[in-house]
């Protein structure tokens, strides 16, 4: 999807989100979207504290990638006839968007179904966590060579004060990850708006590392571009 069309969809998403704020409805859904057939909650796991004397981004990058087991027999990969399991959606309450995949403190929002063509993700971070975050993507199954690409929007998204979110930037790390630095404690959620695309359809996930935890967010990517444009 060209950047101009992505920005157009973002404006439509903002308008729809404003209309549904507080109604408890899922926003950002495309017509005839293909939702994942199987979903589950992947629990956040404890992780060792960041090493003393090392900056947060460097310390988080030192943690190994360890995709969760999502298929039978303890295998971290998918056979051709096995089905990908996506993270369950959570109700984020009064913030906009009011939904996201994951168990927190980070959630993948912006869409409830994904396509390999460029789309607009929103990474939402609960206001109760103000520490650093490193987001790295991985693929399960396939040839192991497909990648998730994150890109910045060409302009700062428009939000309203009543949405209780603060739009934050992210650093792009070596290897294609995103780093969100720590912020002062606040009642506002953090939100990173960007663009996401993949080399191919398949089963993908995000490993989100924080100060003393690791969270996994799984999502299924359909082929082609969204029916919504």
N, C-alpha and C positions, 0 to 999 in steps of 0.2 A: 504494500500500500504506500503510495507516495506520501512524503511528509505533509504536503498541503492537505491531503484527504485525512491524514491522522489528526491534524489540528482541527479540521472541520468536525470530525467525529468527537474530539474532545469538547468542543463548544456544545455539541448536542448532548453529550454526556453530562456536562455541567448543568444545562437547562433541565434535563430529566431528573438529575439528582436533586436539584432545588425543589422540583415539584413533588418528589417523593420523600423528602426529608421528614423523618419522624413517623413515617407510615409503616416502617418495618418491612418494606418491599425490597426485593433485589433490583438494583439498577445496573445499567450497562449491558444488559442482555441483548444479543442480536436476534432478530427473527429467525426461526428455524435453526437455531444454534444446536450443535450436537454436544450434549453434556456427557461427561464421563459416565460409563456404565457402572463403575464401581468406585466408591469413595470410602475413606476411613480417616480417623484422626491419628496422626503420628505424634506421639508424645515428645515434648521437649526433653532433651537429655542434659544432665549436668556435665560441665567441662571444667578443666583445671583453670584456676585464676591466671590472669595475664602475668607473665614474668616481670619481676621488679626491674626497673631501669630500662625497659624496652617500650617504645611507643606503641600505642594500642593497635594501629593498623599492622605494624610489623608482627606483633605478638599474635594477632588473629590469623595472619597469613601463614604462620608456622603450624597451625593446627591442620592435621591431615583431613582430606576429603573422605567421608565414610557414609556413602548412600545407605538409606535404610533398606531392610528386607521387605519387599512388597509382594513377593510371589512364594508359592509353596517350596518346601524342601530347603529353606534357608538360603536360597540363591539371590545375590544382589543384581541379577540380570534377568532378562526376559527371553523366553523361547518364542519362536514365531507364532505359535498358537496360544500364547498366554496373553491375558488382558492386563493392561496397565491400571493401577489403582491410584486415583487422585486424592488429594487432601480434601477433607470435608469443609464445607462453607460454614463460617461463623457469623453470627449477628453482632455487628460492632456497635449497636446502640444508636446514639444520636449523632455520631460523626457522619461525614459524607466523604466517600461512599460508605454505606451502612452495612457492608458485607465484605468478607475476605476469606481466602483459603488459608488454612493453618490454624494453629492453636495459640499463637501469641508467644512473645509480645509482637512479633512481626506477622503481617498478613499480606498476601498477594491479592490485589483487587483490580478494578478497572474493567474486567471481563469475567464472565463465569464459564466461558468456553474459549479455547485458544486455537489459532490457525498459524501455519508457518509463515504466512505473509505478515508484514509489519502491523503490530497492534499497540495499543496504549495501556501499559501496566501502571498501577499505582501501588507502591509499597507503603503500607500503613504501619506505623509503630505506636504501640500503646503508650499513652502518656505516663504510665506507671514505670516505664523503663526509659531512662535518659542517657544510658551508656552508649558505647560504640557498637557498631554492627558491621560485619563483613558478609556480603551476599555473593555466593559463588554457585554457578549452575553446573548440572551434570546430566547425562543421558543414561537411561537404563535400556538395555537391549540395543537393537540396531547394530550398526557397524562400529559404534563407539566413537565415531569421528564427528557426528553432528554437534553443533554448538548453538548455544543461546547467545544472542548478541543484544547488549543493552546500549541504548543511545540516549542522548539528552534531547529534550524538546527545544525547538529553536527560540521559544519565548517562555517567559514565566507564566504558569497557569493562573487563571483568575479564580479566586476563592472569596467567600464571604466570611466576615468575622464570626457569625453565628455557627459556622461549621466546626468550630473548635479544633482546627488543624493548622499547623504551620508548615508551609512548603519549604523543604530543605534541599540543598544540593548534595550530590554524591561525587566522590572521587572515583575515577575508573582505574582499577588496579591492573598490574601485569597479570595476564591470563584472562582478562575479561570480566573480573568481578567488580562489585560496587562497594564502596566504603562510606558509611555514614558516621561522622564524628559525634562524640558526646555533646550533649547540650545541657544547659541549666535546667533543673527540675521545673516543670510547668504542668498546668492542667491541659495543655494542648497536645494533641497527637502530632507526630511527625508524618509527613507525606512526601514521598519522592515520586514525581511524575516523569515518565520517560517513554521510550519506544522499545519494543521487544520483537525480535524475529528469530527464527531457527532455520538451520540448513535444510531441515526435512521434517515431516511429521514424525510423531513417536511419543515416547514416555520420557518426561523430563522432570527435574526437580531442582529446588534451591536449597543449598545448605546455608543457614543463617547463623553465624557465630557471634555471640555477645560476650560480655565479661566473664560469666561463669556458666554459660549454657550453649547448647547447639540445638537449633530447630530445623526441621525438614518440611518443606512445602512441595508436594508433588502435583504435577498438572499434565494433562494429555493435550498434545498438539495435533489438530486435524490438518489434512493436506489443503493447500491452496489458501485463498483469502476468505475472510469472513463473508457470509451472505449479506451482511449489513453494509458492505462496501470496502 
